[in-house]
Amino acid sequence: MGFKSSLFTSLLMVGSAAAATTTAAAAASTVSVEPIIMKGTKFFYKNGTQFFIKGIAYQQDTGAAGTTTGSTYIDPLSNVTLCERDIPLMQKLETNVIRTYAIDPTADHSGCMALLQEAGIYVISDLSEPDLSINRDSPTWNTALFTRYKSVVDELGQYENVIGFFAGNEVTNNNTNTDASAYVKAAVRDVKAYINSTSSRWMGVGYAANDDDDIRDNMAHYFNCGDQDNAIDFWGYNIYEWCGENTFTGSGYSEVVSFFQNYSVPVFFAEYGCNEPDGAKGRIWEETTALYSSEMTDVIAGGIVYMYFEEANDYGLVSIVDDKASTMADYDTLSTVIAKVSPSSTAMSAYTPTNSPAACPAIGSAWQAADVLPPTPDNSTCDCMVKSLTCVPSDSLNSTGYAALFGSICGLDASACAGITANTSTGVYGAYVMCDATEQISYVLDAYYKNQNSDSSACDWNGQAQVVKASTAASSCSALLAAASSSNSYAATATAGSASTSTGSSSGSSTTSKSAAPSFSRSILTLGDLSVGLYVLVAMATGAGMLVL
């Protein structure tokens, strides 16, 4: 009897959860939203009314700038019960946009998205997740990342209350890692092209930047300059300059408006809400009043408050205890302030954009990313390359050994690594920088082997490599491999003056090059999650000889 009772209760719970999702999803069919579009520096509803972002960052366990403490994350749009709890509280703050930092593209978001749509709330989501993002210390734009980003577009793009996506969030955050921006801009280019080829409506792709004095101007110009098919659709600015009592001038907001008054796409605060000097409870939201005043609304399209959830960093509007939500003091203050703002708007029909894209920043010590971008990741090209190889990793080669092997091979023969080299300041990239690390080590092994006239000793590496018969490739591979070969030849030529080729076997000895040490960009090799650039640089600079023992 107890078992039957428990089973009946469980079935009721499952039925209730399913009913909630079904009810929420059904709402989408009865409540529609006007899709948001972009024109010049402004957002508009499709009906022509100007749209100002009144947003909240909405994701648990996420620090400012999207930082997390591990590889896991909580998808905020996959739990209908929690959305039912939180969305009414956001509505009371007149919220019309939420920003999410990571969603699971395999989860069902229909329930939460329907509830948001019913509440008139739109979504801007980051495309990355903790384990799949462009790493500023070892940046790359590869097939795994592009697959992840496309899957997020596919999942969220089906909902009309999605405005767009961030392809990066504070990836370049100081003047030592500006090269990483080339990979983020390549992601912008490719995601925009993917949306244009798969969606019947506009969804934007932008970038969220930090407020660093040394790079902020170059950052804004770089992502806006050049071919507009490669440029951002909107610029998000994570800014925490206005703290407590301040003024439009004293906070630096006047400088922000002055700088962006000639920008050619919409600009908004992707995060704002300084919690100094008294923590979240002391936030008085003077900056919110300024943000929607006539001093700013002609240039800045609104902003997103950081953040909904109260956590250890003390930026929350709402405290969650035992899954119950309680509003905090700064929630109540924000509610009062936001109710009083009334931004003056422009009708789309009366607005003619006049601003032009920025000029690209000059390459130098302060900026290391050219507007010639890394190639579009293409699984077919990588697959074709692997099938064409005759020297490949043996079963005994573990991924933990890749870094040392890359260093050894590239130290002996720089030309064997031309296909995976990258120089962001010159815009020279090998064709296979987009492939994963296993595909890249396979390419390097084979290139070295062929450069040694297919000597069997050149495909050994202490048992880590083996000679095989090339697989039968699809007929389409010929054109792909020819194009890749051309790119690699150019990459080899472009770097030939800075590295020399040595000859020798892979069995345990080498000859040492007498040429000068090579000069590559910081990101000499783009190898997915493997940070081997420095290792390889040392190997090549010493003439090579760092063989696997």
Rosetta blueprint (number, residue, H / E / L):
1 M L
2 G H
3 F H
4 K H
5 S H
6 S H
7 L H
8 F H
9 T H
10 S H
11 L H
12 L H
13 M H
14 V H
15 G H
16 S H
17 A H
18 A H
19 A H
20 A H
21 T H
22 T H
23 T H
24 A H
25 A H
26 A H
27 A H
28 A H
29 S H
30 T H
31 V L
32 S L
33 V L
34 E L
35 P L
36 I E
37 I E
38 M E
39 K E
40 G L
41 T L
42 K E
43 F E
44 F E
45 Y E
46 K L
47 N L
48 G L
49 T L
50 Q E
51 F E
52 F L
53 I E
54 K E
55 G E
56 I E
57 A E
58 Y L
59 Q L
60 Q L
61 D L
62 T L
63 G L
64 A H
65 A H
66 G H
67 T L
68 T L
69 T L
70 G L
71 S L
72 T L
73 Y L
74 I L
75 D L
76 P L
77 L L
78 S L
79 N L
80 V H
81 T H
82 L H
83 C H
84 E H
85 R H
86 D H
87 I H
88 P H
89 L H
90 M H
91 Q H
92 K L
93 L L
94 E L
95 T L
96 N L
97 V E
98 I E
99 R E
100 T E
101 Y L
102 A L
103 I L
104 D L
105 P L
106 T L
107 A L
108 D L
109 H L
110 S H
111 G H
112 C H
113 M H
114 A H
115 L H
116 L H
117 Q H
118 E H
119 A L
120 G L
121 I L
122 Y E
123 V E
124 I E
125 S E
126 D E
127 L L
128 S L
129 E E
130 P L
131 D L
132 L E
133 S L
134 I L
135 N L
136 R L
137 D L
138 S L
139 P L
140 T L
141 W L
142 N L
143 T H
144 A H
145 L H
146 F H
147 T H
148 R H
149 Y H
150 K H
151 S H
152 V H
153 V H
154 D H
155 E H
156 L H
157 G L
158 Q L
159 Y L
160 E L
161 N L
162 V E
163 I E
164 G E
165 F E
166 F E
167 A E
168 G E
169 N E
170 E L
171 V L
172 T L
173 N L
174 N L
175 N L
176 T L
177 N L
178 T L
179 D L
180 A H
181 S H
182 A H
183 Y H
184 V H
185 K H
186 A H
187 A H
188 V H
189 R H
190 D H
191 V H
192 K H
193 A H
194 Y H
195 I H
196 N H
197 S H
198 T H
199 S L
200 S L
201 R L
202 W L
203 M L
204 G E
205 V E
206 G E
207 Y E
208 A E
209 A E
210 N L
211 D L
212 D L
213 D L
214 D L
215 I L
216 R H
217 D H
218 N H
219 M H
220 A H
221 H H
222 Y H
223 F H
224 N H
225 C L
226 G L
227 D L
228 Q L
229 D L
230 N L
231 A L
232 I L
233 D L
234 F E
235 W E
236 G E
237 Y E
238 N E
239 I L
240 Y L
241 E L
242 W L
243 C L
244 G L
245 E L
246 N L
247 T L
248 F L
249 T L
250 G L
251 S L
252 G L
253 Y H
254 S H
255 E H
256 V H
257 V H
258 S H
259 F H
260 F H
261 Q L
262 N L
263 Y L
264 S L
265 V L
266 P L
267 V E
268 F E
269 F E
270 A E
271 E E
272 Y E
273 G L
274 C L
275 N L
276 E L
277 P L
278 D L
279 G L
280 A H
281 K H
282 G H
283 R L
284 I L
285 W L
286 E H
287 E H
288 T H
289 T H
290 A H
291 L H
292 Y L
293 S L
294 S L
295 E L
296 M L
297 T L
298 D L
299 V L
300 I E
301 A E
302 G E
303 G E
304 I E
305 V E
306 Y L
307 M L
308 Y L
309 F E
310 E L
311 E L
312 A L
313 N L
314 D L
315 Y L
316 G L
317 L L
318 V E
319 S E
320 I E
321 V E
322 D L
323 D L
324 K E
325 A E
326 S E
327 T E
328 M L
329 A H
330 D H
331 Y H
332 D H
333 T H
334 L H
335 S H
336 T H
337 V H
338 I H
339 A H
340 K H
341 V L
342 S L
343 P L
344 S L
345 S L
346 T L
347 A L
348 M H
349 S H
350 A H
351 Y L
352 T L
353 P L
354 T L
355 N L
356 S L
357 P L
358 A L
359 A L
360 C L
361 P L
362 A L
363 I L
364 G E
365 S L
366 A L
367 W E
368 Q L
369 A L
370 A L
371 D L
372 V L
373 L L
374 P L
375 P L
376 T L
377 P L
378 D L
379 N H
380 S H
381 T H
382 C H
383 D H
384 C H
385 M H
386 V H
387 K H
388 S L
389 L L
390 T L
391 C E
392 V E
393 P E
394 S L
395 D L
396 S L
397 L L
398 N L
399 S H
400 T H
401 G H
402 Y H
403 A H
404 A H
405 L H
406 F H
407 G H
408 S H
409 I H
410 C H
411 G H
412 L H
413 D E
414 A H
415 S H
416 A H
417 C H
418 A H
419 G H
420 I H
421 T E
422 A E
423 N E
424 T L
425 S L
426 T L
427 G L
428 V E
429 Y E
430 G L
431 A L
432 Y L
433 V L
434 M L
435 C L
436 D L
437 A H
438 T H
439 E H
440 Q H
441 I H
442 S H
443 Y H
444 V H
445 L H
446 D H
447 A H
448 Y H
449 Y H
450 K H
451 N H
452 Q L
453 N L
454 S L
455 D L
456 S H
457 S H
458 A H
459 C L
460 D L
461 W L
462 N L
463 G L
464 Q L
465 A E
466 Q E
467 V E
468 V L
469 K L
470 A L
471 S L
472 T L
473 A L
474 A L
475 S L
476 S L
477 C H
478 S H
479 A H
480 L H
481 L H
482 A H
483 A H
484 A H
485 S H
486 S H
487 S H
488 N H
489 S H
490 Y H
491 A H
492 A H
493 T H
494 A H
495 T H
496 A H
497 G H
498 S H
499 A L
500 S L
501 T E
502 S L
503 T L
504 G L
505 S L
506 S L
507 S L
508 G L
509 S L
510 S L
511 T L
512 T L
513 S L
514 K L
515 S L
516 A L
517 A L
518 P L
519 S L
520 F L
521 S L
522 R L
523 S L
524 I L
525 L E
526 T L
527 L L
528 G L
529 D L
530 L L
531 S L
532 V L
533 G H
534 L H
535 Y H
536 V H
537 L H
538 V H
539 A H
540 M H
541 A H
542 T L
543 G L
544 A L
545 G L
546 M L
547 L L
548 V L
549 L L
